[in-house]
Amino acid sequence: MAKKLKGVDGLAAEIESILEEYQEHITDGVQDAVEAAVKAGAKAVKQEAQAKFNGTGRYARGWTTKIDKDRIGAQGVIYNKTPGLPHLLENGHANRGGGRTPGRPHIKPVEEKINKEFEQKVVSII
């Protein structure tokens, strides 16, 4: 049902309330999408690490997440509790006696997949 507006001030107030409602809808949707993407990403990286490194050792179990929500949106981080090790395993490293250990990419494929899924979710929300 249409509302009766009183002049330009009433119109401005109505537009402002509609935009605030839209902003809240978008913010909530993006926060939910970030949370879902981070959880899915952590699970996928754990599975990939278990598959690449034969087991469920400390490295595979060490993947965890952190999500920071604020009034504008949310940020999610997936990280391993063993600092530096994911970089060395993903990219390879020099050996003590010379030579080089080849990298085993297990983070980058998951990152690309989760980024695409997150982008599709955000587009569908907007």
The 8 nearest C-alpha neighbors of each residue, nearest first, counted from 0:
[[1, 2, 3, 4, 13, 17, 10, 14],
 [0, 2, 3, 4, 13, 10, 5, 9],
 [3, 1, 4, 0, 13, 5, 9, 10],
 [4, 2, 1, 5, 9, 10, 6, 0],
 [5, 3, 9, 6, 10, 2, 7, 13],
 [4, 6, 9, 3, 7, 8, 10, 2],
 [7, 5, 8, 9, 4, 10, 11, 3],
 [6, 8, 10, 9, 11, 5, 4, 12],
 [9, 7, 11, 10, 6, 12, 5, 4],
 [8, 10, 5, 4, 12, 7, 11, 6],
 [11, 9, 7, 13, 8, 12, 4, 14],
 [10, 12, 8, 14, 9, 13, 15, 7],
 [11, 13, 15, 9, 10, 14, 8, 16],
 [12, 14, 10, 16, 15, 11, 9, 17],
 [15, 13, 17, 11, 16, 12, 10, 18],
 [14, 16, 12, 18, 13, 17, 11, 19],
 [15, 17, 19, 13, 18, 14, 20, 12],
 [18, 16, 14, 20, 15, 19, 21, 13],
 [17, 19, 21, 15, 20, 16, 22, 14],
 [20, 18, 22, 16, 21, 17, 15, 23],
 [19, 21, 17, 23, 18, 22, 16, 24],
 [22, 20, 18, 24, 19, 23, 25, 17],
 [21, 23, 19, 25, 24, 20, 26, 18],
 [24, 22, 26, 20, 21, 25, 27, 19],
 [23, 25, 21, 27, 22, 26, 28, 20],
 [24, 26, 28, 22, 23, 27, 29, 21],
 [27, 25, 23, 29, 28, 72, 24, 22],
 [28, 26, 30, 24, 25, 29, 23, 31],
 [27, 29, 25, 31, 26, 30, 32, 24],
 [28, 30, 32, 26, 31, 27, 33, 25],
 [31, 29, 33, 27, 73, 32, 28, 72],
 [30, 32, 34, 28, 29, 33, 35, 27],
 [31, 33, 29, 35, 30, 34, 36, 28],
 [34, 32, 36, 30, 31, 35, 37, 29],
 [33, 35, 31, 37, 32, 36, 30, 38],
 [34, 36, 32, 38, 33, 37, 39, 31],
 [37, 35, 33, 39, 38, 34, 40, 32],
 [36, 38, 40, 34, 39, 35, 75, 33],
 [37, 39, 41, 35, 40, 36, 34, 42],
 [40, 38, 36, 42, 37, 41, 35, 43],
 [39, 41, 37, 43, 42, 38, 36, 44],
 [42, 40, 44, 38, 43, 39, 77, 37],
 [41, 43, 39, 45, 40, 44, 38, 46],
 [42, 44, 40, 46, 45, 41, 47, 39],
 [45, 43, 47, 41, 46, 42, 48, 40],
 [46, 44, 48, 42, 59, 43, 47, 41],
 [45, 47, 49, 43, 44, 48, 50, 42],
 [46, 48, 44, 50, 49, 45, 105, 43],
 [49, 47, 45, 51, 50, 59, 46, 52],
 [50, 48, 54, 46, 47, 52, 55, 53],
 [49, 51, 47, 48, 53, 52, 46, 54],
 [52, 50, 48, 49, 53, 47, 105, 103],
 [51, 53, 49, 50, 48, 54, 59, 55],
 [54, 52, 50, 49, 51, 55, 48, 56],
 [53, 55, 49, 56, 52, 50, 59, 48],
 [54, 56, 59, 49, 60, 57, 53, 58],
 [57, 55, 59, 58, 54, 60, 49, 61],
 [56, 58, 60, 59, 61, 55, 81, 80],
 [59, 57, 61, 56, 60, 81, 62, 79],
 [58, 60, 45, 48, 55, 56, 61, 57],
 [61, 59, 57, 58, 62, 56, 55, 45],
 [60, 62, 58, 80, 79, 59, 57, 63],
 [63, 61, 79, 78, 60, 41, 45, 80],
 [64, 62, 78, 77, 79, 61, 41, 65],
 [65, 63, 77, 76, 78, 66, 41, 37],
 [64, 66, 76, 75, 77, 67, 63, 78],
 [67, 65, 75, 74, 68, 76, 64, 73],
 [68, 66, 74, 73, 75, 69, 65, 72],
 [69, 67, 73, 72, 66, 74, 70, 30],
 [68, 70, 71, 72, 73, 67, 74, 30],
 [69, 71, 72, 68, 26, 73, 23, 27],
 [72, 70, 69, 26, 73, 68, 22, 23],
 [73, 71, 69, 26, 70, 30, 68, 29],
 [72, 74, 68, 30, 67, 69, 33, 75],
 [75, 73, 67, 66, 68, 76, 33, 72],
 [74, 76, 66, 65, 37, 33, 67, 73],
 [77, 75, 65, 64, 78, 66, 74, 37],
 [76, 78, 64, 63, 41, 37, 65, 75],
 [79, 77, 63, 62, 64, 76, 80, 61],
 [78, 80, 62, 61, 81, 63, 82, 85],
 [79, 81, 61, 82, 62, 78, 63, 58],
 [80, 82, 79, 84, 83, 61, 58, 85],
 [83, 81, 84, 80, 79, 85, 78, 86],
 [82, 84, 86, 85, 81, 87, 79, 88],
 [83, 85, 87, 86, 82, 81, 88, 79],
 [86, 84, 88, 87, 83, 89, 79, 82],
 [87, 85, 89, 84, 88, 83, 90, 91],
 [88, 86, 91, 84, 90, 85, 89, 92],
 [87, 89, 85, 91, 86, 102, 90, 103],
 [88, 90, 104, 102, 103, 86, 87, 85],
 [91, 89, 102, 87, 88, 86, 103, 92],
 [102, 92, 90, 101, 87, 100, 88, 89],
 [93, 91, 100, 87, 99, 94, 90, 101],
 [94, 92, 99, 98, 100, 95, 97, 91],
 [95, 93, 97, 99, 98, 96, 92, 100],
 [94, 96, 97, 93, 98, 99, 92, 100],
 [97, 95, 94, 98, 93, 99, 100, 92],
 [98, 96, 94, 95, 93, 99, 100, 92],
 [97, 99, 94, 93, 96, 100, 95, 92],
 [98, 100, 93, 94, 92, 101, 97, 91],
 [101, 99, 91, 92, 93, 102, 94, 98],
 [102, 100, 91, 99, 103, 92, 90, 88],
 [91, 101, 103, 90, 89, 88, 104, 100],
 [102, 104, 89, 88, 105, 101, 90, 91],
 [105, 103, 89, 106, 102, 107, 90, 108],
 [104, 106, 47, 107, 103, 108, 48, 89],
 [107, 105, 109, 108, 104, 110, 44, 89],
 [106, 108, 110, 109, 105, 111, 104, 89],
 [109, 107, 111, 110, 106, 112, 105, 104],
 [110, 108, 112, 106, 107, 111, 113, 44],
 [109, 111, 107, 113, 108, 112, 114, 106],
 [110, 112, 114, 108, 109, 113, 107, 115],
 [111, 113, 109, 115, 110, 114, 108, 116],
 [114, 112, 116, 110, 115, 111, 117, 109],
 [115, 113, 117, 111, 116, 112, 110, 118],
 [116, 114, 118, 112, 113, 117, 119, 111],
 [115, 117, 113, 119, 118, 114, 120, 112],
 [118, 116, 120, 114, 119, 115, 113, 36],
 [117, 119, 115, 121, 120, 116, 114, 122],
 [118, 120, 122, 116, 117, 121, 123, 115],
 [121, 119, 117, 123, 118, 122, 124, 116],
 [120, 122, 124, 118, 123, 119, 117, 29],
 [123, 121, 119, 125, 124, 120, 118, 117],
 [122, 124, 120, 121, 125, 119, 118, 28],
 [125, 123, 121, 122, 120, 28, 25, 29],
 [124, 122, 123, 121, 25, 28, 120, 24]]
